[in-house]
Amino acid sequence: MSKTFWKAALVRAIRTFCQTFVAAAGAAQVIEEVRWKYVLSAAALSFILSIGTSVATGLPEVEEE
């Protein structure tokens, strides 16, 4: 896997982290007070899963070598 692949996978994982963070914090705020530990935990897990998915399935924006 090339440097280009890892850069694209990292960008995708960071976006996924941010999306999950905002969604979890927003949902928690509606229900009750925000428990930041759980919000960060969910966002971190989504980051890890995004990297795993990119490795397992590849990225359409990165040409295969």
Order of alpha helices (4+ residues) and beta strands (2+ residues): alpha-alpha
